[in-house]
Amino acid sequence: MGETRSREQPVATVVAKIGSSSVTGAHGVDVDAIARFCAQVAGLRDQGHRVVTVTSGAIAAGLPALGMTAADGADVVTLQAASAVGQSRLMRVYDDVLGGHGLVGGQVLLTPLDFMVRHQYLHARRTLARLLDLGVVPVVNENDAVADDEIRFGDNDRIAALVAHLVAADVLVLLTDTPGLLTADPRLDAGASLIEEILEVDAELEAVAGGTGSATGSGGMASKLAAARIAAWSGVRAVIASATRPNVLADAVAGVTGVGTVVRPRAKRLGARKLWIAFAVGAAGTVVVDEGARRALLERNVSLLAAGVGEVRGTFRADDAVELAGPDGRVFAKGLVRVGSAALAAMAGKRTSELAEGVPHEVVHRDDLVVLPSTNGPQGRGYLAATSSEKRSRRT
């Protein structure tokens, strides 16, 4: 298939994420790899685009300085210490390389709380917007050195997707060590081919994506697919592509065919609050509802009432996020619950008139509820197109 470019390329806001395996090696930071990445960032800036970079690699950069390797199996606290050592080394390289292109880099370290707590979310958005207005290239990483192990992302793919929403990006580029999402593991199947375009992520695609791809990386293709899904719900086009492909960033922004796996944005995008509920906050439990409640929530955009609750699983407090599942156990929505698990168990199945005075009538208010896309649909619904040798039309 020949490569084609869009005739007109408007100025875009781009979030470009590169992983540990692409920017570090056995001896720490791979300066040449970062130089190649930043040269492409500079190329986008020369075209007038605004660029936010998201980089992994702090732990991998810090371990050699401490005389350690990833194979040593260090404990969490030691890895956090390695991150503190490696982050300064990583940022020094970015500063030097970006400076060589006449650009200023700005370090931004984020944690899940920056997306989970509303005022921190707004502050992060203002900071990134101002950096871009000043012509700075933000260099974003998770703040591994101080992150609570129970409240952390663990990979930068999801951070990149949430940052793309934060800055109202047009394109999210997730760089990896493969050409994109393939139809099978090429190490096991010589006929594996590139999936060029995805309309909706489904269970089949998630199975194809598999797990973590390398010893130094924490994400792998599965996390990139999940991040692309978040981007799609934000109305952002996502591209999963090889970090070693020449001009990969420019081609991804320009919409060159065959650049990698493109995940189309959804026509109806989620607002910041509902995106936060759906993807940034972990579920503390599950509320199983009856079939009537499930249909009402899916079809009529209503709140969940106690009468529709059949079972409460897990322990949670008021305002925690919970998953909503139907009688078959399949999760179909997520929301913020207005009562704790113990109180909800006592309320389950009761009509509003039967509830004690002062008890919230809505278990999950419709403004705090997000219906999630089904990942349990018929096999093959997830992607449209494959490779230059095999075109498929699988529509959602």
Sequence and secondary structure as in RCSB ss.txt:
>XXXX:A:sequence
MGETRSREQPVATVVAKIGSSSVTGAHGVDVDAIARFCAQVAGLRDQGHRVVTVTSGAIAAGLPALGMTAADGAD
VVTLQAASAVGQSRLMRVYDDVLGGHGLVGGQVLLTPLDFMVRHQYLHARRTLARLLDLGVVPVVNENDAVADDE
IRFGDNDRIAALVAHLVAADVLVLLTDTPGLLTADPRLDAGASLIEEILEVDAELEAVAGGTGSATGSGGMASKL
AAARIAAWSGVRAVIASATRPNVLADAVAGVTGVGTVVRPRAKRLGARKLWIAFAVGAAGTVVVDEGARRALLER
NVSLLAAGVGEVRGTFRADDAVELAGPDGRVFAKGLVRVGSAALAAMAGKRTSELAEGVPHEVVHRDDLVVLPST
NGPQGRGYLAATSSEKRSRRT
>XXXX:A:secstr
      S     EEEEEE HHHHEETTEE HHHHHHHHHHHHHHHHTT EEEEEE  HHHHHHHHTT  GGG   
HHHHHHHHHHHHHHHHHHHHHHHHHTT  EEEEEE THHHHSHHHHHHHHHHHHHHHHTT EEEEEE TTT BTT
B  SSHHHHHHHHHHHTT SEEEEEESSSS BSS TTT TT  B  EESS  HHHHHHH S  SSS S HHHHHH
HHHHHHHHTT EEEEEETTSTTHHHHHHHT TTSSEEE   SS   HHHHIIIIIS   EEEEE HHHHHHHHHH
   EEGGGEEEEES   TT EEEEE TTS EEEEEE SS HHHHHHHTT  GGGS TTS SEEE GGGEEE   S
SSSTT SEE  BTTB      
